[in-house]
Amino acid sequence: MPYLRDGLARMGRGRRHPPPGTFPALIDAVRTKVGAALKATGHRATVTCRVRPAPRLPRRRPHFTVAVAGRPGEAVQVRDDSKAAATDVLHRHRATITHHHAVGRDHRPACDLQRPEPFALALRAARNSLDPHHILNPGVLLD
């Protein structure tokens, strides 16, 4: 399977990340939208991006960092505002907000936007079968 996956990726098939030609538009959109969302709250922010190569594949991954000059007591709200803005713009550009870092509670809203309903049904069925009382990580991937 890895040989097939890598070969398909070289041909541009099965790609989850945006095609390379859309990187400048994606990077500009994230920097602009997240920066504007934070500026609207009165916070000075810098949004940077570095592009890393994906191991064994002919594609690259953008990694964004948001640095905010916050005020005491506002850190959580500022983080939530920047995360919501980033989630929205990445979703509109058909990019994922997570890859090897998993989903968890942090990326759950983005996962809900991008997860196909048949996958959610299969995940619910597996959870209901293996964890009928829903005690393992409640609310992380499913309500």
C-alpha positions as CSV (number, residue, x, y, z in Angstrom):
1,M,0.0,0.0,0.0
2,P,2.7,2.6,0.7
3,Y,4.2,2.1,-2.8
4,L,0.7,2.6,-4.3
5,R,0.0,5.7,-2.1
6,D,3.4,7.3,-3.0
7,G,2.9,6.6,-6.7
8,L,-0.6,8.1,-6.6
9,A,0.6,11.1,-4.7
10,R,3.3,11.7,-7.4
11,M,0.5,11.8,-10.0
12,G,-1.5,14.2,-7.9
13,R,-4.1,11.7,-6.8
14,G,-5.4,11.2,-3.3
15,R,-4.0,14.5,-2.1
16,R,-5.5,15.9,1.1
17,H,-3.5,19.1,1.1
18,P,-4.1,21.9,-1.4
19,P,-2.3,21.6,-4.7
20,P,1.1,23.4,-4.8
21,G,-0.2,26.2,-7.1
22,T,-2.7,27.3,-4.4
23,F,-0.1,27.8,-1.7
24,P,0.5,31.5,-2.2
25,A,-3.3,32.1,-2.1
26,L,-3.7,29.9,1.0
27,I,-0.8,31.5,2.9
28,D,-2.0,35.0,2.0
29,A,-5.6,34.2,3.0
30,V,-4.6,32.7,6.4
31,R,-2.3,35.6,7.2
32,T,-4.8,38.2,6.2
33,K,-7.9,36.6,7.8
34,V,-6.3,35.6,11.1
35,G,-4.5,39.0,11.3
36,A,-7.7,40.9,10.6
37,A,-9.6,38.8,13.2
38,L,-7.1,39.6,15.9
39,K,-6.7,43.3,14.8
40,A,-10.5,43.6,15.2
41,T,-10.2,42.7,18.9
42,G,-7.5,45.3,19.4
43,H,-4.6,42.9,19.5
44,R,-1.4,43.2,17.6
45,A,-0.5,40.0,15.9
46,T,2.0,38.5,13.5
47,V,1.1,35.5,11.5
48,T,4.0,33.6,10.0
49,C,4.3,30.6,7.8
50,R,7.0,28.1,7.0
51,V,6.6,25.5,4.4
52,R,8.0,22.0,5.2
53,P,8.5,19.2,2.7
54,A,6.3,16.1,3.3
55,P,8.5,13.1,3.8
56,R,8.7,10.8,0.8
57,L,6.1,12.8,-1.1
58,P,6.3,15.5,-3.7
59,R,4.3,18.0,-1.8
60,R,4.8,20.6,0.9
61,R,3.0,21.5,4.1
62,P,2.5,25.0,5.4
63,H,2.8,25.5,9.2
64,F,1.5,28.7,10.6
65,T,2.4,30.4,13.8
66,V,0.4,33.2,15.4
67,A,2.2,35.5,17.8
68,V,-0.1,37.9,19.7
69,A,0.6,40.7,22.1
70,G,-2.1,39.8,24.5
71,R,-3.6,41.4,27.6
72,P,-4.0,39.7,31.0
73,G,-7.2,37.6,31.1
74,E,-7.8,37.5,27.4
75,A,-5.4,34.7,26.3
76,V,-8.1,32.0,25.9
77,Q,-10.5,34.3,23.9
78,V,-7.7,35.5,21.6
79,R,-6.6,31.9,21.0
80,D,-10.2,30.9,20.2
81,D,-10.7,33.8,17.9
82,S,-7.5,33.1,15.9
83,K,-8.3,29.4,15.8
84,A,-11.8,30.0,14.5
85,A,-10.5,32.4,11.8
86,A,-7.8,29.9,10.7
87,T,-10.3,27.0,10.7
88,D,-12.7,29.0,8.4
89,V,-10.1,30.0,5.9
90,L,-8.4,26.6,5.7
91,H,-11.8,24.9,5.2
92,R,-12.6,27.3,2.4
93,H,-9.3,26.5,0.7
94,R,-9.9,22.7,1.1
95,A,-6.9,22.4,3.5
96,T,-6.9,20.5,6.8
97,I,-6.0,22.2,10.1
98,T,-4.3,19.0,11.3
99,H,-2.3,16.2,9.9
100,H,0.1,14.2,12.1
101,H,-1.0,15.9,15.4
102,A,-4.4,14.1,15.5
103,V,-7.7,15.8,16.2
104,G,-8.5,15.9,19.9
105,R,-10.7,18.6,21.4
106,D,-8.5,21.3,20.0
107,H,-9.3,20.6,16.3
108,R,-12.8,19.0,16.8
109,P,-14.7,21.9,15.1
110,A,-12.5,21.6,12.0
111,C,-12.9,17.8,12.0
112,D,-16.6,18.2,12.1
113,L,-16.6,20.5,9.1
114,Q,-14.4,18.2,7.0
115,R,-15.4,14.7,8.1
116,P,-17.7,12.9,5.6
117,E,-20.9,11.7,7.2
118,P,-20.4,8.1,6.2
119,F,-17.1,8.2,8.2
120,A,-18.9,9.7,11.2
121,L,-21.5,6.9,11.0
122,A,-18.8,4.2,10.9
123,L,-17.0,5.9,13.8
124,R,-20.2,6.0,15.9
125,A,-20.9,2.4,15.1
126,A,-17.4,1.4,16.2
127,R,-17.6,3.5,19.4
128,N,-21.1,2.1,20.2
129,S,-19.8,-1.5,19.8
130,L,-16.5,-1.1,21.6
131,D,-17.4,1.5,24.2
132,P,-21.2,1.3,24.7
133,H,-21.2,3.5,27.8
134,H,-19.1,6.2,26.0
135,I,-16.5,6.5,28.8
136,L,-13.4,6.7,26.6
137,N,-12.5,10.3,25.7
138,P,-16.1,11.5,25.6
139,G,-16.7,14.4,23.3
140,V,-13.3,14.2,21.6
141,L,-14.3,12.9,18.2
142,L,-18.1,12.4,18.6
143,D,-20.7,14.0,20.9
